Amino acid sequence: MIKDMRNEINSKIAVVISREGMGDAPAELSLKLVKTYLELLAEEKKIPAYICLYGNGVKLICKGSPVIDQFKQLENEGSKIVICKTCLIFNELFDKTEAGTIGTMADIIDIQHNCTKIINL
């Protein structure tokens, strides 16, 4: 019963990543932090309904990123990953995504509006 409730709660959570890493830290530490965060989400079965990437955060889901495997695992566990199309185009990464679905800012706004909790990294 508690496990079902946990899944219901997590089904209303969106994680928003707008940086190429986590926190205001040197690049190496920032990437280490986001990698650990994503790994722990999967290990602890705290799978968010959505992960939205925009700004420099889109770089994390593209070829060569050190956290691609973590995103793929979360996606396989049921998290829907939405990547900002405008940000990919701006960064010349439109054809370099390794997971997730390319969406618009309207898609991201809809997700944020319909979730009960937004976690910003």
C-alpha positions in Angstrom: 0.0 0.0 0.0 2.7 2.5 0.9 4.6 1.7 -2.3 1.5 2.4 -4.3 1.1 5.7 -2.5 4.7 6.6 -3.2 4.2 5.9 -6.9 1.1 8.1 -6.9 3.0 10.9 -5.2 5.9 10.7 -7.7 3.5 10.7 -10.6 2.8 14.4 -9.9 6.5 15.4 -9.7 8.5 17.2 -12.4 12.3 17.7 -12.2 13.5 20.8 -14.1 17.1 21.0 -15.2 18.2 24.3 -16.7 22.0 24.1 -16.2 24.7 21.8 -17.4 25.0 20.2 -14.0 23.6 20.9 -10.6 24.1 23.9 -8.3 26.4 26.8 -8.6 29.7 25.0 -8.5 32.7 24.3 -10.7 31.8 22.3 -13.8 33.4 19.0 -12.6 31.5 19.2 -9.3 28.3 20.3 -10.9 28.3 17.3 -13.2 29.2 14.9 -10.4 26.3 16.2 -8.3 23.7 15.8 -11.1 25.0 12.3 -11.9 24.7 11.3 -8.3 21.2 12.9 -8.1 19.9 11.0 -11.1 21.5 7.7 -10.0 19.8 8.1 -6.5 16.4 8.8 -8.1 16.6 5.4 -9.9 18.1 3.5 -7.0 15.6 4.8 -4.5 12.7 4.3 -7.0 11.8 7.9 -6.7 11.1 8.2 -10.4 9.6 11.6 -11.3 6.8 11.7 -13.8 8.7 14.2 -15.9 12.2 15.6 -16.4 12.2 18.9 -18.3 15.5 20.1 -19.8 16.0 23.7 -21.1 18.7 26.3 -21.2 22.1 24.7 -20.9 20.4 21.7 -19.3 19.8 20.3 -22.8 23.5 19.6 -23.1 23.1 16.8 -20.5 20.9 14.7 -22.8 23.1 14.9 -25.8 25.9 12.8 -27.3 29.0 12.8 -25.1 27.2 13.7 -21.9 28.5 11.8 -18.8 24.9 11.3 -17.6 23.2 9.7 -20.6 23.0 6.3 -19.0 21.2 7.8 -16.0 18.6 9.5 -18.2 18.1 6.4 -20.2 17.5 4.4 -16.9 15.0 6.9 -15.6 13.2 6.9 -19.0 13.1 3.1 -18.9 11.6 3.3 -15.4 8.8 5.5 -16.7 10.0 9.1 -16.5 9.0 11.2 -19.5 11.9 13.4 -20.5 11.1 16.6 -22.4 13.8 18.6 -24.1 13.4 22.2 -25.2 13.5 22.4 -29.0 14.5 26.1 -29.1 17.4 25.4 -26.7 18.7 22.5 -28.8 18.6 24.6 -31.9 20.3 27.5 -30.2 23.1 25.2 -29.0 23.3 23.4 -32.4 22.4 20.1 -30.7 19.0 19.3 -32.4 20.2 16.0 -33.9 22.4 15.0 -30.9 19.9 13.9 -28.3 20.4 10.4 -26.9 17.1 10.0 -24.9 13.8 11.8 -24.3 11.4 13.7 -26.5 12.0 17.0 -28.1 9.2 19.4 -27.1 8.3 23.0 -27.0 8.2 25.5 -24.2 4.4 25.1 -24.3 4.9 21.4 -23.5 7.1 22.3 -20.5 4.6 24.9 -19.2 1.8 22.3 -19.5 3.9 19.8 -17.5 4.7 22.4 -14.8 1.1 23.5 -14.6 -0.3 20.0 -14.2 2.3 18.7 -11.7 1.8 19.2 -7.9 5.6 19.6 -7.3 8.4 21.1 -9.3 12.0 20.3 -8.4 14.5 22.8 -9.9 18.1 21.7 -10.1 
